[in-house]
Structure formats: structure tokens, C-alpha cells
Amino acid sequence: MKVVLLAGGFGTRISEESQYKPKPMLEIGEMPILWHIMKSYSHYGFNEFIVCAGYKQHYIKEWFADYFLHTSDITFDFTQENKMIVHNRTCEPWKVTVVDTGLNTMTGGRIKRIEPYIKNETFMMTYGDGVCDVNILDLLKFHKTHHKIATLTAVQLEQSKGILNIGSDNAVQSFREKSARDSAPINAGFMVLEPEIFKYIDGDDCIFERKPLEELAKEKQLMSYMHKGFWQCMDTKREKDELEKLWKSGNAPWKVWED
């Protein structure tokens, strides 16, 4: 089963670094967050990826073209006509197709553009800027039980702001910290989609999270797989730093694979 990764946006909310490379290529532990996501899927046996690229798409293509240079020791022998020797070549069991889905294409449009690579197959899809410890096999099993077009992974995040109970005289009557119970579940990505999804997408200007998902919900064709574990997107520099700290601690929750 193929895994589609949305990796074409501008990453404007983390522009301190995304001005130089696509946001999915920003590094956590010296490897792009896109690599972390792919390693998670690969752990569960899903090794065929379609990367929907756009902004600075050449960066993604070049990174995969030189993958072994990033992960292996190299000897450059200039005494033998610039011979290059790769030591301990690291090889992932991956097949990666990087598709230029356009610079200004919206999320739905990017998915629509890779339809020729999917054809009539069920496929997985997620965003290239969020890591999660969801069990992909359990997610897929759940999807197969309900026979609907789409399943998304839902998470309920604990909020950090305090809750105020304010009376009519503007006096604070009580205060408590927010918890996960105070927030509605959100779409964390990590979706399973049937090929019928392409019929809900009009073109490049289609935002997947609006019309397609809204119509699916109205038709009762959208299901949620509730995940109570770890999920974190990387929209801001602060969130990137938090993920980096978790990785360096040796206890990154999304690292389900073995070295």
C-alpha cells in the first residue's frame, strides 16, 4: 500500500528556517522530519512513498538522490581519478516517488495530482510536518471494518491556558488549568483513503480539509480513529525545538523503529 506525504507548502509559520528548504526537510536529530515520518510507516511494513512536493521541490529530490551520502561514511580518493568509496552503505527498503505538484497548489490539489500513481488502490496519506506514535496496522484494520471512503487519525491535545469562571460582575469566581477534556479532537493526519476520494477534489485550488472532508462528513463517509498517544506537528520554531529536545533525550515517543 502506498503512502502519500504532503510536502509542498511554504511553511510560513516557521519561516526562520523554511526560507532555505521545505518545512518537511527541516531536521530533527540531523535528519528531516519527513524521514522520521517515513521511518514510522516503514516500521509497520509500508515502504512505498509518494511525496507531493512543491516549494523548493528540488531540495527533496536531491536529498533522496544523495541519501547514502547522508547516512554512510565516504572516502573521496583524489589519487585515483576522484574515486568515491562508500563505507557501510545504509539502505532503506523504500521506493520513493517525488512529484512536483506545483508551487501554489492547495492540499487537495496536491492529492488530486498524484491520482495517476494511485489509480484504484486504497492508500495512506499524512502531512509532512507531524510525527505520531499511532499504530499504523491498527489504524488500517479499523479502516477496513467500516467500509467508508476515509479515515483520519484524531487526537485530543491538552491545552496550556487556564480556565476562568467569570461572574456577571467580572469577578473571577474560579480558576483551573485546562485539560484535554476542554478541547475538541483535531485532525492529526495519518489517514487511510479509498480511491473514491479523488471524485471529491476539484483541482489545484481545492483545500482538502474544507470541501472534500466536509462533504465526506455530510455523507457519513468520514470516520475517525481516536489516538490517545503522542502526536506533535512542527508549525513553529518552538515546536521544532521541543521535538529536537525529545529526540536528544533518547525518548522520542514517535521513534517506534529500531536503529
Order of alpha helices (4+ residues) and beta strands (2+ residues): beta-alpha-beta-beta-alpha-beta-alpha-alpha-beta-beta-beta-alpha-alpha-beta-beta-alpha-beta-beta-beta-beta-beta-alpha-beta-beta-alpha
